[in-house]
Amino acid sequence: MSDKTKVQIDWKTVGRLALILFIITAVAALLLALTNSVTKDAIAKQTEEKNIEARQMVLPEAVDFEAVPGVEDIAKEAVGDNANIVAEVYAGYKDNQLVGYTVKTVPKGYGGEVETLTGISTDGQVTGITILSNDETAGLGARATETTFQDQYKGLDATQEIAVVKGGGASGNQINAITGATITSKAVTLGVNTSTQIYKAIAGGQK
C-alpha cells in the first residue's frame, strides 16, 4: 500500500481570508451605493433645474411653480382618450399670485413621442411652447424645435382650438405646418390643444 499524503488545512487562515474578502466586498458595495446615491441626487437636481428653466421659458411671468394634484382625473374628464398624453401640470406664481399654468404632453409624431411643454396665462393666452425631446426626422419634423415654428403659438387664444394650415396663410387661431412635416405639426398642435383643454378644466373649476 502506498502512503497517502494528508493535506493539513489551516482553518484559521481560511477563516481570516474569508473575513478579509467579505470586508473588501462589503466596503466596495457600500462605496458603490454611496456613489450611486450621490450621482442619482445630482442627476435629479439637474433634471429639476432644467424642468424649471423650461417652465419659465414658456410662462415667463412665473417665478415659482407648484405641481397641480389630481392631474390624471382632470385629464380624463377634460380630454378623454387623449388623457394618456398628459404628463404633468404645474401652476405658475409670481409674488404668491397665480399667473398661469404649464402643461407637459407627449403626443406621437412621425418618429415617436414629441415631448411638448405649453405655457398658458390666467387670461387665456398661450404664452409659449417648447419641444423638450423628439425623435422626428432631421430637416423635417425635427424643425419643430425651431423658434420660428414654436413662436406661432404665442398669443393664440387658449379657449379656442388651434388649427394647422398647410401651405402657409395661417390666420386667427391657426399655425402654419412645417413643410414636409404635417404629421409632426399636427402632433405638436394636439399637445398644445390638449394643454388648453386642461387649462380650461382647471380654470373653470376655480371660478
NORWO-V306762 format. One record per residue. RES is the residue in three letters. PSI is psi in radians with two decimals (NA if undefined). Layout:
res:RES psi:PSI
res:RES psi:PSI
//
This chain:
res:MET psi:2.38
res:SER psi:2.57
res:ASP psi:2.34
res:LYS psi:2.24
res:THR psi:2.19
res:LYS psi:2.28
res:VAL psi:2.13
res:GLN psi:2.15
res:ILE psi:2.18
res:ASP psi:1.62
res:TRP psi:-0.48
res:LYS psi:-0.74
res:THR psi:-0.76
res:VAL psi:-0.77
res:GLY psi:-0.70
res:ARG psi:-0.75
res:LEU psi:-0.70
res:ALA psi:-0.70
res:LEU psi:-0.75
res:ILE psi:-0.76
res:LEU psi:-0.70
res:PHE psi:-0.76
res:ILE psi:-0.77
res:ILE psi:-0.78
res:THR psi:-0.74
res:ALA psi:-0.75
res:VAL psi:-0.74
res:ALA psi:-0.74
res:ALA psi:-0.70
res:LEU psi:-0.78
res:LEU psi:-0.69
res:LEU psi:-0.73
res:ALA psi:-0.73
res:LEU psi:-0.73
res:THR psi:-0.78
res:ASN psi:-0.68
res:SER psi:-0.80
res:VAL psi:-0.78
res:THR psi:-0.76
res:LYS psi:-0.78
res:ASP psi:-0.71
res:ALA psi:-0.74
res:ILE psi:-0.74
res:ALA psi:-0.72
res:LYS psi:-0.77
res:GLN psi:-0.72
res:THR psi:-0.76
res:GLU psi:-0.67
res:GLU psi:-0.70
res:LYS psi:-0.66
res:ASN psi:-0.75
res:ILE psi:-0.74
res:GLU psi:-0.72
res:ALA psi:-0.71
res:ARG psi:-0.73
res:GLN psi:-0.47
res:MET psi:-0.72
res:VAL psi:-0.27
res:LEU psi:1.26
res:PRO psi:-0.50
res:GLU psi:-0.42
res:ALA psi:2.52
res:VAL psi:-0.71
res:ASP psi:2.66
res:PHE psi:2.54
res:GLU psi:2.27
res:ALA psi:2.38
res:VAL psi:2.15
res:PRO psi:2.78
res:GLY psi:0.51
res:VAL psi:-0.70
res:GLU psi:-0.78
res:ASP psi:-0.70
res:ILE psi:-0.78
res:ALA psi:-0.76
res:LYS psi:-0.70
res:GLU psi:-0.66
res:ALA psi:-0.68
res:VAL psi:0.08
res:GLY psi:-2.02
res:ASP psi:-0.36
res:ASN psi:0.08
res:ALA psi:-0.51
res:ASN psi:-0.20
res:ILE psi:-0.06
res:VAL psi:2.03
res:ALA psi:-0.71
res:GLU psi:2.73
res:VAL psi:2.28
res:TYR psi:2.48
res:ALA psi:2.37
res:GLY psi:2.42
res:TYR psi:2.65
res:LYS psi:2.16
res:ASP psi:0.73
res:ASN psi:0.21
res:GLN psi:2.32
res:LEU psi:2.22
res:VAL psi:-0.20
res:GLY psi:-2.89
res:TYR psi:2.70
res:THR psi:2.41
res:VAL psi:2.20
res:LYS psi:2.23
res:THR psi:2.79
res:VAL psi:1.13
res:PRO psi:2.72
res:LYS psi:2.20
res:GLY psi:-2.65
res:TYR psi:-0.68
res:GLY psi:-0.07
res:GLY psi:-2.78
res:GLU psi:2.43
res:VAL psi:1.70
res:GLU psi:1.97
res:THR psi:2.31
res:LEU psi:2.23
res:THR psi:2.36
res:GLY psi:2.41
res:ILE psi:2.24
res:SER psi:2.88
res:THR psi:-0.29
res:ASP psi:0.19
res:GLY psi:0.55
res:GLN psi:2.51
res:VAL psi:2.11
res:THR psi:-0.20
res:GLY psi:2.81
res:ILE psi:2.78
res:THR psi:2.58
res:ILE psi:2.02
res:LEU psi:-0.63
res:SER psi:2.68
res:ASN psi:2.83
res:ASP psi:0.55
res:GLU psi:2.87
res:THR psi:2.26
res:ALA psi:2.39
res:GLY psi:-0.21
res:LEU psi:-1.73
res:GLY psi:-0.54
res:ALA psi:-0.25
res:ARG psi:-0.09
res:ALA psi:-0.29
res:THR psi:-0.16
res:GLU psi:2.47
res:THR psi:-0.53
res:THR psi:-0.56
res:PHE psi:-0.84
res:GLN psi:-0.61
res:ASP psi:-0.28
res:GLN psi:-0.47
res:TYR psi:-0.37
res:LYS psi:2.28
res:GLY psi:-0.06
res:LEU psi:2.72
res:ASP psi:2.01
res:ALA psi:-0.14
res:THR psi:-0.09
res:GLN psi:2.70
res:GLU psi:2.45
res:ILE psi:2.32
res:ALA psi:2.69
res:VAL psi:2.27
res:VAL psi:2.28
res:LYS psi:2.50
res:GLY psi:0.19
res:GLY psi:3.13
res:GLY psi:0.33
res:ALA psi:2.48
res:SER psi:2.91
res:GLY psi:-2.28
res:ASN psi:0.91
res:GLN psi:2.77
res:ILE psi:2.65
res:ASN psi:2.31
res:ALA psi:2.65
res:ILE psi:2.29
res:THR psi:2.16
res:GLY psi:0.11
res:ALA psi:0.89
res:THR psi:-0.65
res:ILE psi:-0.79
res:THR psi:-0.76
res:SER psi:-0.74
res:LYS psi:-0.58
res:ALA psi:-0.82
res:VAL psi:-0.76
res:THR psi:-0.60
res:LEU psi:-0.74
res:GLY psi:-0.74
res:VAL psi:-0.79
res:ASN psi:-0.65
res:THR psi:-0.69
res:SER psi:-0.71
res:THR psi:-0.57
res:GLN psi:-0.70
res:ILE psi:-0.77
res:TYR psi:-0.84
res:LYS psi:-0.64
res:ALA psi:-0.74
res:ILE psi:-0.83
res:ALA psi:-0.68
res:GLY psi:-0.60
res:GLY psi:-0.30
res:GLN psi:-0.18
res:LYS psi:NA
//
